[in-house]
Amino acid sequence: MTTRDELLDELRPTSFAIAYRMLGSVSEAEDVVQEALLRVHQSLDAGEDIASPRAFVATVTTRLAINELRSARARRERYVGEWLPEPILTDGSGGATDPARQAETADSLSLAMLVLLESLSPEQRAVLLLHDVFGYGYPEITGIVGKSEDNVRQLAARARQHVKARRPRFSTTREQQQELVQRFFAAAQQGDLAGLEALLAHDVQLTGDGGGKVPALARSLRGRSRVAHTLTNWLRLLARFPQVSVRQVEVNGDPGALFLDDQERLLAVWALDIADGEVTGIRSIVNPDKLGHLGPVGDAKAILRSAR
């Protein structure tokens, strides 16, 4: 490996960490990373003096991601059903090829935060991430996003206020999370409706993303009773398929689960939001287009057809 190859390899995690948080999509982020690293390569070929390769790739990645996010949002408006980010596994269970190797596990990586960031403008999202997550100063960010420092500070303040108003006020320790998740899956799989309801927040939200490829909720469900009934019905149906197994994992830094067929092919990913000792959200991603980066994907529709 040449010195330049080593440099590009070192820059890839930084580029991916920014691009994935900006876009919420592994595939879109990888495209941005590839283009950003190509531009680094071309600049070096042209003899440019890059004082800080990390700052250079952060600038290029952010600008590319802002442009990509604008076009991605137009596509998401035509998306069938609810749109959720593409999940990554952050406990090493995805193997050596998992993109999580390049993204630090942090609150900014959670699906809940990525969904929340979708409500910001591309510039607000970039400024908030660069300053609050990646530690760039406002003067540096002005050069990256091409706005004055006053504008950058205003963008950051508005984005921070928006995010703060919608985030849970109480966190839960890792040990409390693990205990709660064990009880959650035990109650759900045993059909213990009362036990499951006791673990859910009163305004818990259940969201499914099938992208029109696999059956999923057309819109999010809210409320302890509705969500508990839906989950127990789902898992009661799942019990009819002995070839399907559930494996608890960490998804984007939060508790979650993989649903696998008898050939260890992925059928679905669940991610749980937990705050103040309760499950506040469940996100179910079954769109096969969003699962392929995690490994082989099974045919959920074929399994469902076999029941009929």
Residue pairs with C-beta under 8 A, 6 or more apart in sequence:
1 9
4 41
4 44
7 40
7 53
8 37
8 40
8 41
11 37
11 40
11 53
11 54
11 57
12 33
12 37
12 102
13 101
13 102
13 103
14 54
14 57
14 58
14 61
15 32
15 33
15 36
15 37
15 57
15 58
15 61
16 29
16 30
16 33
16 99
16 102
16 103
17 102
17 103
17 104
17 134
18 58
18 61
18 62
18 65
18 129
18 130
18 134
19 28
19 29
19 30
19 32
19 33
19 36
19 61
19 64
19 65
20 26
20 29
20 88
20 99
20 103
20 109
21 103
21 108
21 109
21 114
21 117
21 129
21 133
22 29
22 32
22 62
22 65
22 66
22 68
22 69
22 122
22 125
22 126
22 129
23 29
23 32
23 65
23 68
23 69
23 72
24 85
24 86
24 114
24 115
24 117
24 118
25 72
25 85
25 86
25 290
26 86
26 88
26 99
26 293
27 86
27 293
28 68
28 72
29 65
29 99
30 99
31 68
32 61
32 64
32 65
32 68
33 61
35 64
36 57
36 60
36 61
36 64
37 57
39 60
40 50
40 53
40 56
40 57
40 60
43 50
43 56
44 50
50 56
55 140
58 130
58 134
58 136
58 144
59 143
59 144
62 126
62 130
62 144
62 145
63 144
63 145
65 122
65 126
66 122
66 123
66 126
66 145
69 122
69 125
70 122
76 83
79 211
80 210
80 211
80 212
81 208
81 209
81 210
81 211
81 212
81 216
81 217
81 218
81 219
82 207
82 208
82 209
82 216
82 217
82 219
82 220
83 118
83 209
84 111
84 115
84 207
84 209
84 283
84 285
84 290
85 111
85 114
85 115
85 252
86 285
86 290
86 293
87 111
87 251
87 252
87 256
87 269
87 271
87 285
87 290
87 291
87 294
88 94
88 98
88 99
88 100
88 103
88 109
88 251
88 252
88 293
88 294
89 98
89 100
89 249
89 250
89 251
89 294
90 100
90 103
90 105
90 109
90 250
90 251
90 252
90 253
91 249
91 250
92 98
92 100
93 247
93 249
93 250
93 258
94 100
94 294
94 295
95 295
98 293
98 294
99 293
103 109
105 250
105 253
106 133
106 253
107 113
107 253
108 129
108 132
108 133
109 252
109 253
110 252
110 253
110 254
110 271
110 273
111 251
111 252
111 254
111 271
111 273
111 283
112 254
112 273
112 281
113 163
113 167
114 252
115 283
116 163
116 166
116 167
117 125
117 128
117 129
117 163
119 162
119 166
120 128
120 159
120 162
120 163
121 155
123 145
123 147
123 155
124 155
124 156
124 158
124 159
124 162
125 159
126 141
126 144
126 145
127 141
127 145
127 152
127 155
127 156
127 159
128 155
128 156
128 159
128 160
128 163
130 136
130 140
130 141
130 144
131 137
131 138
131 141
131 156
132 156
132 160
136 144
138 149
138 152
138 153
138 156
139 149
141 152
142 148
142 149
142 152
145 152
147 155
168 273
168 275
168 276
168 280
169 275
169 276
170 275
170 276
171 275
171 276
172 180
172 274
172 275
172 276
172 277
176 274
176 277
177 254
177 255
177 274
178 255
180 199
180 255
180 274
180 277
180 278
180 279
181 248
181 255
181 272
181 274
183 195
183 199
184 196
184 199
184 272
184 279
185 246
185 248
185 257
186 192
186 195
187 195
187 196
187 199
188 196
188 231
188 232
188 235
189 235
189 239
189 246
191 232
191 235
191 236
192 232
193 228
193 229
193 232
196 228
196 231
196 232
197 224
197 225
197 228
199 278
199 279
200 224
200 227
200 228
200 278
200 279
201 224
201 275
201 276
201 278
201 279
201 280
202 223
202 224
203 222
203 223
203 224
203 280
204 222
204 223
204 224
204 227
204 278
204 279
204 280
204 281
204 282
205 220
205 221
205 222
205 227
205 280
205 281
205 282
206 217
206 220
206 221
206 222
206 226
206 227
206 230
206 231
206 281
206 282
206 284
207 217
207 220
207 281
207 282
207 283
207 284
208 216
208 217
208 283
208 284
208 285
208 286
209 216
209 283
209 284
209 285
209 286
209 287
209 290
210 216
210 286
210 287
211 287
211 289
211 290
213 286
213 287
213 288
213 289
214 286
214 287
214 288
214 300
214 301
215 286
215 301
215 304
216 284
216 286
216 287
217 230
217 284
221 227
221 230
227 282
231 282
237 307
238 244
238 259
240 307
241 303
241 306
241 307
243 261
243 262
243 303
244 259
244 260
244 261
244 262
244 267
244 303
245 259
245 260
245 262
246 257
246 258
246 259
246 260
247 257
247 258
247 260
248 255
248 256
248 257
249 256
249 257
249 258
250 256
251 257
251 269
251 270
251 271
252 271
254 271
254 272
254 273
254 274
255 271
255 272
255 274
256 269
256 270
256 271
256 272
257 269
257 270
258 266
258 268
258 269
258 294
259 266
259 267
259 268
259 269
259 270
260 266
260 267
260 298
261 267
261 298
261 299
261 303
263 296
263 298
264 295
264 296
265 295
265 296
265 297
265 298
266 291
266 294
266 295
266 296
266 297
266 298
267 286
267 297
267 298
267 300
267 303
268 284
268 285
268 286
268 291
268 300
269 284
269 285
269 291
269 294
270 282
270 283
270 284
270 285
271 282
271 283
271 285
272 279
272 281
272 282
272 283
273 279
273 280
273 281
273 282
273 283
274 280
285 291
286 300
288 297
288 300
291 297
